[in-house]
Amino acid sequence: MTTSQKFGGNWTEEKLNIFTRYLDAYLIALQNQKFKKIYIDAFAGTGEIETRDGGQYLAGSAKRALASEKKFDHYYFIEADSQKAGELQDMINSEFPQMRRSVTIFCGDANDKLAGIISSVDWRFNRGLLFLDPYATQVHWTTLENVAQTKSIDVWYLFPFSALERMLPKNGKYDKWEDCIDRLLGDSGWREEFYKKDPQMTLFDLFPEPGQNDGERMVKDANPDHIKEYILSRLGTIFPCVSKHARIFRNSRNSPMFLFCFAIASESPKAQGLALRMADYILKNK
Ligand SMILES: C[S@@+](CC[C@H](N)C(=O)[O-])C[C@H]1O[C@@H](n2cnc3c(N)ncnc32)[C@H](O)[C@@H]1O
């Protein structure tokens, strides 16, 4: 018996609807092009979802991609959990048996397996749609760089906004998260971007502890809008085109949980214009 995965909030369906609308539009836009079309779902899951809060049952990204009316030439699914990867294969065997030959499932880490897929494809003759849908900070910046250098992949990335915010404490004591944040954002600029010297002079500044220099205390100086703009600007350093209309998904207490971003690796102004028009239209209209 299969076990559906439980995760997400009420943004899960919204995320999947946005992504599926883009996927359908993408396949129509490329239908008369000479390129082969490749789908990559790097955090694929099982194809079935039960949301944790709403008790809803939804078709996951893998099932939605396979069920689209127009088809990709090949589908790559990556899933770290071997049981889930097995359930995904069972679902494909029973619900999409005619498509088995155009599907490859990799069990392992998304960063490693994606690097393998990217290097095995000749991107002069192929175009890709990539879904990065991690639970948290699993996507390495080097993976995004690798995707961007194909110049041929459109990517939807569910950026782990709340995980990043949790690693940026108000008191500037981010030491234990530094490596993780550097890996997530790809450089060290976030320290200056999100922190400033504490303007409040305290007794601790007048009588610093041994080893602590005068004036060294840092405090956070960043709100969610600022953090969102920084994430988009970071993506803009490697992708030639990034939607400004990334959607923030919030929990029931209105706290930002994820930032759903769209980026285009193509350098063709025509391809960028079309992809951005489709993505922005979907992101702007609920
Ligand atoms: C949010 S779920 C993805 C759901 C899927 N997109 C869907 O719509 O059904 C994240 C999935 O990534 C898997 N995962 C976690 N870490 C991973 C990693 N480093 N590489 C690949 N998959 C990973 C989890 O087991 C889980 O199934």
The ligand as an SDF file (V2000), in Angstrom:
LIG
                    3D

 27 29  0  0  0  0  0  0  0  0999 V2000
    8.0580   19.3430   -0.7850 C   0  0  0  0  0  0  0  0  0  0  0  0
    8.3470   17.6740   -1.2300 S   0  0  0  0  0  0  0  0  0  0  0  0
    8.1390   17.7090   -2.9770 C   0  0  0  0  0  0  0  0  0  0  0  0
    6.7660   17.4690   -3.4240 C   0  0  0  0  0  0  0  0  0  0  0  0
    6.5410   17.3050   -4.9000 C   0  0  0  0  0  0  0  0  0  0  0  0
    7.0890   18.4050   -5.6790 N   0  0  0  0  0  0  0  0  0  0  0  0
    5.0380   17.2030   -5.1490 C   0  0  0  0  0  0  0  0  0  0  0  0
    4.4330   18.1600   -5.6080 O   0  0  0  0  0  0  0  0  0  0  0  0
    4.5030   16.1220   -4.8490 O   0  0  0  0  0  0  0  0  0  0  0  0
   10.0720   17.5070   -1.1090 C   0  0  0  0  0  0  0  0  0  0  0  0
   10.5640   16.1230   -1.5280 C   0  0  0  0  0  0  0  0  0  0  0  0
   11.9850   16.1780   -1.6500 O   0  0  0  0  0  0  0  0  0  0  0  0
   12.5550   14.9990   -1.1010 C   0  0  0  0  0  0  0  0  0  0  0  0
   13.9350   15.3760   -0.7250 N   0  0  0  0  0  0  0  0  0  0  0  0
   14.3910   15.8990    0.4340 C   0  0  0  0  0  0  0  0  0  0  0  0
   15.6990   16.1780    0.3430 N   0  0  0  0  0  0  0  0  0  0  0  0
   16.0760   15.8540   -0.9180 C   0  0  0  0  0  0  0  0  0  0  0  0
   17.2910   15.9550   -1.6330 C   0  0  0  0  0  0  0  0  0  0  0  0
   18.4030   16.4550   -1.0630 N   0  0  0  0  0  0  0  0  0  0  0  0
   17.3240   15.5520   -2.9180 N   0  0  0  0  0  0  0  0  0  0  0  0
   16.2000   15.0620   -3.5250 C   0  0  0  0  0  0  0  0  0  0  0  0
   15.0180   14.9340   -2.8860 N   0  0  0  0  0  0  0  0  0  0  0  0
   14.9530   15.3400   -1.6050 C   0  0  0  0  0  0  0  0  0  0  0  0
   11.6430   14.6300    0.0380 C   0  0  0  0  0  0  0  0  0  0  0  0
   11.7340   13.2410    0.3450 O   0  0  0  0  0  0  0  0  0  0  0  0
   10.2730   15.0170   -0.5090 C   0  0  0  0  0  0  0  0  0  0  0  0
    9.6700   13.9450   -1.1590 O   0  0  0  0  0  0  0  0  0  0  0  0
  1  2  1  0
  2  3  1  0
  2 10  1  0
  3  4  1  0
  4  5  1  0
  5  6  1  0
  5  7  1  0
  7  8  2  0
  7  9  1  0
 10 11  1  0
 11 12  1  0
 11 26  1  0
 12 13  1  0
 13 14  1  0
 13 24  1  0
 14 15  1  0
 14 23  1  0
 15 16  2  0
 16 17  1  0
 17 18  1  0
 17 23  2  0
 18 19  1  0
 18 20  2  0
 20 21  1  0
 21 22  2  0
 22 23  1  0
 24 25  1  0
 24 26  1  0
 26 27  1  0
M  CHG  2   2   1   9  -1
M  END
$$$$
